[in-house]
Structure formats: C-alpha cells, structure tokens
Amino acid sequence: MQIRNSVAHCGICVYTDPMIYDTIENIRQYAAASKRLEEGMRMLEELLAQDSPAWERHPGASGMYGTNRRYRTSRPEDRAYESHLRHIDIQYVVSGRELVYIRPYHASLPRAGDYDETGDVVFYDLDSSWSASCLLEPGMAVILFPQDIHKPCCHGPLGEQEVHKLCIKVPL
C-alpha cells in the first residue's frame, strides 16, 4: 500500500483515500507520516505488551486514549454505521475475527440521530450494500479517519466470533 492524496489538517496527515488496512508491521510505516499517528501506534504497542490488560479505557497523552473490549460479533444488519469527527481510530484485534464494513462519507447519507459530542460518534441509517469490508484478525489493523463511515464488530459469513479488540482514539 502507498500513502497517496494526503492533505495537512490540524497538525495531522489526513488521507483522502479510504482507511488504511494492513498488517500491524506495515501500519507502522503509515503512522510515521504523522506524529500523532506515530504516538497512537506507540500506545498500541505498549498496551499489547501488557499480558492481560484489565482496563476498559486507558488514558494517553494529548487527549489520546485506548479502549479494551471483549465481545461477540453481531450480524451486519444488527449493527449501525458510525463515524467520528474528532478522532482517528486505530483498531487492532488481539484475538478472534471480525468484519468491518466501510463506506466513504458524503453529506447526503441518512443519519440515525444527532452527533453525540461526548462520545464523538454519529450513527447512520444505511445497509451494507455498496460497502467495502476488511477482515480484522490477529496481526491485522485498520486506521479509520473521519471520512471513513464504518460498521465494526460484524461476523457476516464468518459466523459469530469472540473478539478481543484494542482501539486507540487519536485526536485530530
């Protein structure tokens, strides 16, 4: 993968191409393009080094934080698309497998409610047609930018899965 079509935004490199999806080793090269993404990757690596993290939300520097979740995947039709306006997600599955459906943002997408400023999330009323998907499994990571409308935690044809996922929220 290559970094293309990037523009500077609030001190971080934001890509006009869709999300970045690659192995954890290769994700490091993309993170090197931005100091904040590099800090986010460093935080992810530090959290992965912990044997069995018991925390649910781990604070980091400069408004960054990590979430540590264990859950069962859902059918895509039972999940909603979401996006974040003030954070970039770095998602890494420690164990299990899940599908993440992704669509590019455009203003005409039907929202399923108002923007939740506290949670930095807006949900969309969309089905999974005309979406790309990526399989997150151990060793793979995805970086999702504000323009990447995404539906995580899905199992689709994989069948229900037990998943342990770390997500680093990198502020813009």
Beta strands, then each sheet from edge to edge (+ up, - down):
strand 1: 6-9
strand 2: 12-15
strand 3: 20-23
strand 4: 57-59
strand 5: 65-72
strand 6: 81-83
strand 7: 87-95
strand 8: 98-104
strand 9: 122-124
strand 10: 132-136
strand 11: 140-144
strand 12: 148-154
strand 13: 162-171
sheet 1: 1+ 2-
sheet 2: 3+ 11- 7+ 13- 5+ 4-
sheet 3: 6+ 9-
sheet 4: 10+ 8- 12+
end
